[in-house]
Amino acid sequence: MSEKEQCNHNCAGCAKNCEDRTAESLLKLPHPTSHIKKVIGIVSGKGGVGKSFVTSMLACAMNRKGYRTAVLDADITGPSIPKMFGIHEHAIGTEEGILPVVSKEGVKLISLNVLLESETTPVVWRGPVISGVVTQLWAEVLWRNVDYMFIDMPPGTGDVPLTVYQSIPLDGIIVVTSPQDLVSMIVAKAVNMASALNVPTLALVENMSYLECPDCKKRIEVFGSSKVEAAAKEFSIQTWTKIPIDPSVAAYCDAGKVEELRQNWLDPVIQVIE
């Protein structure tokens, strides 16, 4: 196999001067003290599908397996990662850069909410400013040694997702969706954007797929029949999984105790990224 065929398009970690480097010239290097092995983006074609929850669950699962794990909350106008982990303190700055906050079980986190004076302060900024903040969270935070970083991306295909794709060397994305009639179109937007920017789609997660009756254990498809398998086949995504509607999950997340959840819904995804 030639060097060209072996290229993973991660110019930030490559010293070769090839013809592809021009297209990737927007990539930003992390802080000189940071060494990040794999970066996975969690994306969705629209909001409200549980993308932040999936991001948190993946980070917790990989952390429990012994990997040094981090989460970059790139959803600047709707940051929810600190709340899920029960973090309310502010990040600390040093002469070198910004230190991420650390969860109870050791997951490193950075989010605009740990940098603002108040968690309820609205972010009334235009796209270019928000995009600049995302690159700062990547390049100016002292991540040190990280095996897996998960980036909670904002929904859609606008300025900020584009900035993440172009500025941060993603190893792949995981698409989160729900069983709605427009699921095919929504997944298509996310997958096609990643493909256009040479980032592979690793897995498809259907959240709120069904509700299990606590008495008879029958599965009730509240939002219609599942389309995840058909969507995965349509877009040649080899790995997919379903997450049910579980009232206890919302209670844990609202209480800042996402690390205490131990469900195995995301095991197929974890096997792919490990």
N, C-alpha and C positions, 0 to 999 in steps of 0.2 A: 504494500500500500504506500502511495507517495505521501510526502509531507503535506501536500495540498489536501488530500483526502482525509488525513488524520487531524486537520485543523479543527479545533472546537470553537473558533471565533472569539476566544477570550484573549483579546489583544493586551489586556492589562497585565496578564501574567506571561507574556511572550516577548522575546527580544528580537525575533526575526522581522525583517523589513520586507513584507510581501505585498502583493497588490490589494489584498483585502483590508490592509491596515487603514487606508483612507476612509473606508466606509465605517470603520469602527473607532474613528478618532475621537468621538465624543465620550468614550469610556473614561471614567474617573478612577484614579487609584485610591484605595482606602488609606487611612493614616499609616505612615511608615512603621508604626509599632504594631499594626494589625496584620494578622495572618488568617485569612478566611478561606476554608477549603471548598465548600459548596454553598451556592446561593440559590434558593428556590423561591420563586414568586407565586403567591396565591392570588388568583385573579377571578373576576366575574364580569359578565357582560352587563349586569345591572346590580343595583344595590339591594340590600335586604335579604340576601340569600344565605347569610351565615359565614361569610368569608373570614371574618376575624375569629370566629369560633374554630373553624377548621385550622387556621394558622396557629392558634393557641394549642389546640389538641396535638398537632404534629410536633410542635416545639417541645411540649411536655413529654410526648412519647419518646422522642429521640434523646431527650435529656435523661429519661429513666433508663435508657439502654446504655448510658455511659458516655454519650457524646457531648462535647462542649457546644451548647446550643444558644442561639441568639434570635431575637425578633426585632426587625426594623419596621415600625408602624409608619408606612408611607401614606396612609389615609389621613392626610393633614387636617381636612375640615371635619372629619368624623372619627377621631381617634378613640378606640375602645379597648385596646390591648391592656393598658395599665389597670383599668377597672376590673377586667377579667382575672388578672393576677393579684388583685387586692393591693396594688401599689399606689400610694398617694404622695410619697415624698418627691422632692425635686432632684433632678440630676445635678451632679456637681461638676464644675468646670475647673481645670487646672491650666498651667501655662502651656502644657502640651496639647490639650483639647478637652473634650467632654467625656466624662465617665458614664457608661450606661448604668442604669439601676439594675439591681439583681433581685430576682424573685426568691421566695422562700426555699425553693428546691434548686436554685442556682442558674436559672435561665436569665441571660443578659437581655435587657430591653431598652429601647429608646423610642420615644414618642414625643410629639409636640406637647402633649399634656403634662409631661414631667419637666418641661422647660418653661411653660407659661406660669404667670403669677397665680392664677386660679384655674382649676379644672373646668370651670364653666365659662371661661373667657372665650367669646366667639372668635373664630378666625375669619376676618373679613378682608381677605387678600385676593388679588387677581392671580391668574394662572402662572405667569412667569415667576412671581414671588414664591408661590407654593412649590413650584418645580425646583427653585433654587434651594429651598429649605430641605427638600428630599435629598439632593446631592450633598448637602452639608451633613445630614444625619449619617450618610454613608462615609464621607471622606474625613470628617472632623471628630468623629467619635472614636475613642480609644477602645476598640473591640478586643485588642490583644489576640489571643488564640481562640478561634472558633472553628468547629468542625462543620456545623450546619447553621446557616442563617436563613430564616424564613422572613420574607418581605410581605407584609399585609398591604396589598395594592389597593388604590382607590378603584371604584367600579368604573366600567366603561372603557373607552378607547381614546380619551382626550389627552391634554397636555401632560398631566402628571404620569399616567401610565407610560406614555411615550418617553418621558424623561428617564424613568426607571429602566426601560428596555435599552435606551441608548447610553445611559451613564453608568449602569451597574452590570457587571459581567454575570448574567443569569445562566445557571446550568440547566434550567428548565422551569416550566410553570405547571401549576395544578389548577384546573378550572373548577370552580364551585358554581352549582346551579340548583334550581328547584324544579319540580315536575309540573311546569306550566306549559300552555300551548305554544308559547313562543320560544321554548327552550332551544330548539334547533337553531333558530336565528341568533339567539343570544350566545350560544356556544360557538357558533360559526364566527361571530365577530371577534371573540377572544382568541380562538385558535388561529384564525387568519392573520390577526395582528402579530401574534407571536411568530408565525411562520414567515411573515414578510420581513421580520427582523432576525431571522435565523435562530430562534429560540425554540427548542422542542417542547411539546406538550406531553407531560409525563403521565397524567392521570386525570380522570373526570370524577368529581364527587357530587352526588345528588343529595342535597340536604332537604330536610322536611319531607322525606320520601313517603312515609306512611306513619300512621299512629297505631300502636299495638294496644288492644283492649286489655286492661289489667286483669280482667276476670277470665275471659275465654281465650285470650292471646291471639284473637283474630286480627289480621292486619287491615286497617281501614285507610284507603288512599284518599286523604282529605283534599288534596289539591289535584286530583286526577291520577290516572294511571302513570306508572313510572315510564320514563322515556330514556333513562340513562344508558341502558344497554344499546338501544337503537342509535342514540346519538354517538356513543363511543364507536360503534361500527361504522357509522357514516363518516366520521372524521379520522378513522384509523387510529383510535386511541386504545391501546391494548389493556390498560388498567382502569377499572371503574369500581365504585362502591356506593352504598346507600347509607344515609344517616336518618334514623327515624325522628319523629317529633316526640320529645321526651320532656315533660314539664320539669323534671328534676334537674335537667341540664341548665335551663334558664335560671333556676334557683341558685345553682352553684356559681354560674357566671356572674349573676347579679351580686352575689356575696363575695366575689373576688376569690373564689376557690376552685378555679378551673383545673389547677394542678391535682386536685383530689379526685377528679373523674378518672375512671379506669376502663371505660368501654373500649371494645376492640373494633369498632366500626371502620377505622382507618388503617387496619393492618395491611390490606392489599397495597395501599399507597406507600406505607412505610417500607414494605419489601422492595418496592421499585426504587425508592430514593436512597436506600441504605447501601 
